[in-house]
Amino acid sequence: METVADQKDTEKRVIEALQTVYDPEVPVNIYEMGLIYGVELDPLGNAAISMTLTAPNCPAAQSLPMEVEEKVRAVDGVNDVHLEIVWEPPWDPSLMSDAAKLQLGML
């Protein structure tokens, strides 16, 4: 069983893994894009992630969730991944980090 410090460290590594996943149409990772709505890790190393896509008909609708699950599952300390695609609230550019907006020339 992980300590709270171990759990926080694993959660940090999960976020770092999410920052390596890119929407193929946008040169910004999905975490900075604001597509990840929640990351929770329980003491047993089970990760629950809620994410959205830029649109329901997003061309990456099949590949992005699979890549997220694969990369999070590979993080040391993660035993299982439950990924939920959510549509509420709908994604819009205001959810992007300032770094993403700057990279895309929106700031």
C-alpha positions as a printed Julia matrix, in Angstrom:
107×3 Matrix{Float64}:
   0.0    0.0     0.0
   1.32   3.43   -0.95
   1.82   6.27    1.5
   0.21   9.62    0.78
   3.61  10.94   -0.39
   4.04   7.93   -2.72
   0.52   8.45   -4.03
   1.21  12.14   -4.75
   4.47  11.19   -6.51
   2.65   8.61   -8.64
  -0.07  11.16   -9.44
   2.65  13.61  -10.54
   4.13  10.94  -12.83
   0.66  10.21  -14.25
   0.27  13.9   -15.14
   3.74  13.88  -16.69
   2.69  10.86  -18.79
  -0.48  12.69  -19.87
   1.68  15.6   -20.97
   3.29  13.29  -23.56
  -0.04  12.67  -25.33
  -0.79  15.03  -28.2
  -3.89  15.61  -30.25
  -2.61  14.9   -33.78
  -4.16  18.14  -35.07
  -2.79  20.48  -32.39
   0.85  20.85  -31.31
  -0.12  20.99  -27.61
  -0.41  18.07  -25.2
  -3.88  17.06  -24.05
  -3.21  18.03  -20.44
  -2.35  21.63  -21.34
  -5.23  21.63  -23.85
  -7.59  21.15  -20.91
  -8.88  17.8   -22.15
  -8.12  16.08  -18.84
 -10.88  16.94  -16.38
  -9.71  14.79  -13.5
  -6.96  12.46  -12.29
  -7.51  10.46   -9.13
  -5.31   7.75   -7.73
  -6.36   5.45   -4.92
  -3.95   3.88   -2.39
  -3.89   0.64   -4.41
  -2.54   2.42   -7.49
  -5.78   2.48   -9.45
  -6.01   5.58  -11.62
  -9.36   7.12  -12.51
  -9.14   9.64  -15.32
 -11.92  11.7   -16.81
 -11.23  13.36  -20.11
 -13.05  14.92  -22.99
 -12.31  15.55  -26.63
 -12.49  18.81  -28.53
 -15.63  17.54  -30.29
 -17.66  14.29  -30.33
 -16.62  13.66  -33.94
 -12.94  14.33  -33.22
 -10.8   12.31  -35.64
  -8.66  11.13  -32.7
 -11.67   9.86  -30.72
 -10.44   6.28  -30.96
  -6.69   6.76  -30.69
  -6.39   9.37  -27.91
  -8.2    7.41  -25.17
  -6.2    4.28  -26.04
  -2.93   6.23  -25.88
  -3.92   7.83  -22.55
  -4.74   4.45  -21.04
  -1.52   2.9   -22.37
   0.74   5.68  -21.12
  -0.89   5.91  -17.68
  -0.81   2.13  -17.25
   2.97   2.24  -17.93
   3.58   4.62  -14.99
   5.37   2.91  -12.13
   2.92   2.61   -9.23
  -0.22   2.43  -11.4
  -1.94  -0.94  -11.25
  -5.09  -0.26  -13.24
  -6.67   2.55  -15.25
 -10.32   3.5   -15.5
 -10.76   6.08  -18.25
 -14.05   7.87  -18.68
 -14.83  10.07  -21.67
 -17.17  12.88  -20.59
 -18.91  15.58  -22.57
 -19.97  17.87  -19.72
 -18.8   20.5   -19.49
 -18.11  20.74  -23.2
 -14.51  21.57  -24.05
 -13.73  25.06  -25.26
 -10.48  27.01  -25.63
 -10.92  28.72  -22.26
  -9.95  25.39  -20.65
  -6.44  25.56  -22.11
  -3.54  26.5   -19.88
  -1.81  29.82  -20.49
   1.2   27.86  -21.8
  -1.01  26.19  -24.42
  -2.62  29.49  -25.39
   0.81  31.09  -25.71
   2.08  28.19  -27.84
  -0.92  28.55  -30.14
  -0.57  32.34  -30.39
  -3.75  33.03  -28.42
  -2.12  35.24  -25.75
